[in-house]
Every structure is written in C-alpha cells, then in structure tokens.
C-alpha cells in the first residue's frame, strides 16, 4: 500500500530532535513539495551524553530544530524543553498523554506518525505507549478522530523482537537528498557512515525499502489503523 499525502494535515510525534527526520524525512520533503500542512511535536529536548563528541546542550538542539523546521517548512512544538530528556520512562504517562491529546484536538490532523514501540530507547517506548493511549478510539462527536495512524521506522534494530514489519510505503523517488539535507541540519547528531544516522545509511535504507515495492526509493511505515474513504 502507498501513502497519499495530498491535501492532508500531518502530525509527527518525535521523542527527540532528529527522530522526525530519521523516520519521516522523506515524508517531510514530500509534504513540502505538495504544500501539505505538517507539524512536528518534540516530546523532549535537553543535554545528552554523546559517545563520539562528548555532549550536546539544549540551546544547540533548539537552534538545530529552527533550521530543520525552516528548511522543511513545518511548524513545531516542544512538550518538555530541557526536561526529562532520556528519562521519559521515569514520569507518569499522564504527563505525556495529556499534552499530546491537547495538540491533536487543536491541530486536528488526518495522519499521525509515532515512534516504534519496540525501540531499545526508553524515551521512544514511553512516547509510543502515551500515543497509543491518546489515540484510543473515541466517538467522533466527542473528540477528534485521526483517520490514519502509522509507526515510523528507526535504523536501530538489532534483536529479533525489534524487527520492523512495514505494510505501507511512501514513494521518495527524486527527493532522497532532501532527507539527507534535513539530517545534516541536526549537526550534533549527524555522523559518518556506518553510523545509523548517517546520510549514507539513510539513503541505503530508502533504496532497500523502495526495492520492496519496485521503486528506486521509499520510506516505510507500519499502519496501525486507517479509516480514510
């Protein structure tokens, strides 16, 4: 199945700055091309330990977000700025669920993309669980119902349990370099190949996913539900 983004409002829930590009950079580029409305919610930002470079700070990550959002032509919102970074599993789920529900009611998207629930990263798992609560089926006269819920891919799978099984794809032919440019704007996170977040690795993954559906490149997602007519 292929994904149609024309005239759709798209919401991406990103545990940290850069997850939105790693999993949905092609989608962001396609929305920009189609002039579709897109919003990214960063659940948390903050200082983090980097094994390769030492550390990053919240201010530098915010500057990177501003560059990425400007280039990608999307709006963004941060739930916990400089707070709970890599500690989302330590707080009550309600603190994550409530703001996600509020953003959904305000933005009213047609499509939402959420992180992989089997990630080794504790923030990704906590975000996925909160999203599943926020997206529980409710009568449409009571609250906004999102037609399509997708899980986006992350290139960190290394156990059998983590295996990502896509069932819907986005054609990214001709816009592959846009995803790489977006990733490069997250300067503190970009690394040379064979690092998982490297532009070369992201391109390779797009080619692999494209070959699965007879295209030169694609992004892959797991559909949890879709009720679009």
C-alpha positions as CSV (number, residue, x, y, z in Angstrom):
1,X,0.0,0.0,0.0
2,X,1.3,3.5,-0.8
3,X,0.7,6.6,1.2
4,X,-1.1,9.7,-0.2
5,X,-0.3,13.0,1.5
6,X,-2.1,15.4,-0.8
7,X,-4.4,17.8,1.0
8,X,-3.7,16.1,4.3
9,X,-2.8,17.5,7.7
10,X,0.1,15.5,9.1
11,X,1.3,15.3,12.7
12,X,4.7,13.7,13.7
13,X,5.4,12.8,17.3
14,X,9.2,12.8,17.7
15,X,10.6,11.8,21.1
16,X,13.8,13.8,20.4
17,X,15.0,16.3,17.8
18,X,16.2,14.2,14.8
19,X,13.8,11.3,15.2
20,X,11.3,13.1,12.9
21,X,13.9,13.2,10.1
22,X,15.3,9.7,10.6
23,X,11.8,8.1,10.3
24,X,9.9,10.7,8.3
25,X,12.4,12.9,6.5
26,X,11.1,11.8,3.1
27,X,7.5,12.4,4.2
28,X,8.5,15.9,5.4
29,X,10.1,16.6,2.0
30,X,7.0,15.3,0.2
31,X,4.7,17.4,2.3
32,X,6.9,20.4,1.5
33,X,6.6,19.6,-2.2
34,X,2.8,19.2,-2.1
35,X,2.4,22.2,0.3
36,X,0.6,19.9,2.8
37,X,0.4,21.2,6.3
38,X,2.7,19.4,8.7
39,X,3.5,19.8,12.4
40,X,6.2,18.1,14.5
41,X,5.9,17.6,18.2
42,X,9.2,17.1,20.0
43,X,8.4,15.4,23.3
44,X,11.6,16.4,25.0
45,X,14.9,18.2,24.4
46,X,17.9,18.6,26.7
47,X,21.6,17.9,27.3
48,X,22.7,14.5,26.3
49,X,25.8,12.4,26.5
50,X,27.4,11.7,23.1
51,X,29.9,8.9,23.0
52,X,31.5,10.3,19.9
53,X,31.6,14.0,20.6
54,X,31.2,14.4,24.4
55,X,27.8,16.1,24.8
56,X,25.1,18.3,23.4
57,X,23.2,21.1,25.1
58,X,19.6,22.2,24.8
59,X,20.3,25.5,23.2
60,X,22.2,24.0,20.3
61,X,19.4,21.4,19.8
62,X,16.8,24.2,19.7
63,X,18.9,26.1,17.1
64,X,19.1,22.9,15.0
65,X,15.3,22.5,15.3
66,X,14.8,26.0,14.0
67,X,17.0,25.3,11.0
68,X,15.3,22.0,10.2
69,X,11.8,23.3,10.6
70,X,12.6,26.3,8.4
71,X,14.1,24.2,5.7
72,X,11.4,21.5,6.0
73,X,8.6,24.1,6.0
74,X,6.9,22.7,9.1
75,X,5.7,24.1,12.4
76,X,6.8,22.5,15.7
77,X,6.0,22.3,19.4
78,X,8.1,21.1,22.3
79,X,6.4,19.5,25.2
80,X,9.3,19.3,27.7
81,X,12.0,21.7,26.8
82,X,15.3,20.9,28.6
83,X,13.4,18.4,30.8
84,X,13.0,14.6,31.1
85,X,15.5,14.0,28.3
86,X,16.2,10.2,28.2
87,X,14.0,10.0,31.3
88,X,10.5,9.8,29.9
89,X,10.2,6.3,31.3
90,X,10.5,7.8,34.8
91,X,7.5,10.1,34.8
92,X,3.7,9.3,34.9
93,X,2.3,8.6,31.4
94,X,-0.4,11.2,32.0
95,X,2.2,13.9,31.7
96,X,2.9,12.8,28.2
97,X,-0.6,11.7,27.2
98,X,-2.4,15.0,28.2
99,X,-0.3,17.4,26.0
100,X,-0.5,15.0,23.0
101,X,-4.3,14.9,23.3
102,X,-4.4,18.7,23.5
103,X,-2.3,19.1,20.4
104,X,-4.4,16.6,18.5
105,X,-7.6,18.5,19.4
106,X,-6.0,21.8,18.4
107,X,-4.3,20.7,15.2
108,X,-6.8,18.1,14.0
109,X,-4.6,16.0,11.8
110,X,-5.7,13.4,9.3
111,X,-2.5,11.4,9.6
112,X,-0.3,10.9,12.7
113,X,3.1,9.2,12.8
114,X,4.5,7.8,16.0
115,X,7.8,6.1,17.1
116,X,8.4,2.3,17.1
117,X,7.2,0.8,20.4
118,X,9.9,-1.9,20.4
119,X,12.8,0.5,20.3
120,X,15.7,0.0,22.7
121,X,15.4,3.7,23.6
122,X,13.3,4.2,26.7
123,X,12.0,7.6,25.5
124,X,10.7,6.1,22.3
125,X,8.9,3.3,24.1
126,X,7.4,5.8,26.6
127,X,6.3,8.0,23.8
128,X,4.7,5.2,21.8
129,X,2.7,4.0,24.8
130,X,1.5,7.5,25.5
131,X,0.5,7.9,21.9
132,X,-1.5,4.7,21.9
133,X,-3.5,6.0,24.9
134,X,-4.0,9.4,23.3
135,X,-5.2,7.7,20.1
136,X,-7.6,5.3,21.6
137,X,-10.9,5.0,19.6
138,X,-13.5,7.5,20.8
139,X,-16.8,8.6,19.2
140,X,-16.0,11.4,16.7
141,X,-18.7,13.7,18.3
142,X,-16.6,13.7,21.5
143,X,-13.1,14.3,20.2
144,X,-11.1,14.5,17.0
145,X,-10.5,11.1,15.5
146,X,-7.3,10.6,13.4
147,X,-8.0,8.6,10.3
148,X,-4.6,7.1,9.8
149,X,-2.1,6.1,12.5
150,X,1.4,5.0,11.3
151,X,4.5,3.9,13.1
152,X,7.7,5.1,11.5
153,X,11.0,3.2,11.2
154,X,14.2,3.8,13.1
155,X,17.5,2.3,11.9
156,X,18.5,0.8,15.3
157,X,17.0,-2.7,15.1
158,X,19.4,-5.3,16.5
159,X,17.3,-8.0,18.1
160,X,14.6,-10.3,16.8
161,X,12.0,-8.6,19.0
162,X,12.7,-5.2,17.4
163,X,12.1,-6.3,13.8
164,X,10.1,-3.6,11.9
165,X,7.4,-5.0,9.6
166,X,6.2,-2.3,7.2
167,X,2.9,-2.5,5.4
168,X,2.6,0.9,3.8
169,X,5.2,2.9,1.9
170,X,5.8,6.5,0.6
171,X,7.4,7.0,-2.8
172,X,10.5,9.1,-2.2
173,X,12.0,9.0,-5.7
174,X,13.6,12.3,-6.6
175,X,13.6,13.7,-3.0
176,X,16.1,11.3,-1.4
177,X,18.7,14.1,-1.0
178,X,16.2,16.3,0.9
179,X,16.1,13.8,3.7
180,X,19.9,13.8,3.9
181,X,19.9,17.6,4.0
182,X,17.4,17.7,6.8
183,X,19.5,15.2,8.8
184,X,22.7,17.3,8.2
185,X,20.9,20.3,9.8
186,X,20.8,18.3,13.0
187,X,24.5,18.9,13.1
188,X,25.1,17.5,16.6
189,X,23.5,14.1,15.6
190,X,25.0,13.6,12.1
191,X,27.9,11.1,11.9
192,X,29.8,9.5,9.1
193,X,28.8,6.0,7.8
194,X,28.4,3.4,9.1
195,X,26.7,5.3,11.9
196,X,23.0,4.6,11.8
197,X,22.0,8.3,11.5
198,X,24.5,9.0,8.7
199,X,23.1,10.3,5.4
200,X,24.6,7.4,3.6
201,X,22.8,4.9,5.8
202,X,19.5,6.7,5.5
203,X,19.9,6.7,1.7
204,X,20.7,3.0,1.7
205,X,17.6,2.2,3.8
206,X,15.4,4.2,1.4
207,X,16.8,2.2,-1.5
208,X,16.1,-1.1,0.3
209,X,12.5,-0.1,1.1
210,X,12.0,1.2,-2.4
211,X,13.1,-2.2,-3.9
212,X,10.4,-3.9,-1.8
213,X,7.7,-2.2,-3.9
214,X,9.5,-1.8,-7.2
215,X,10.7,1.8,-6.7
216,X,14.1,3.4,-6.6
217,X,13.5,4.6,-3.0
218,X,10.8,4.8,-0.4
219,X,10.1,5.3,3.3
220,X,8.3,2.5,5.1
221,X,5.8,2.6,8.0
222,X,3.6,0.2,9.9
223,X,-0.1,1.1,9.7
224,X,-1.9,0.6,12.9
225,X,-5.2,1.8,11.5
226,X,-6.7,3.6,8.6
227,X,-10.3,4.7,8.0
228,X,-9.8,7.1,5.1
229,X,-12.5,6.9,2.4
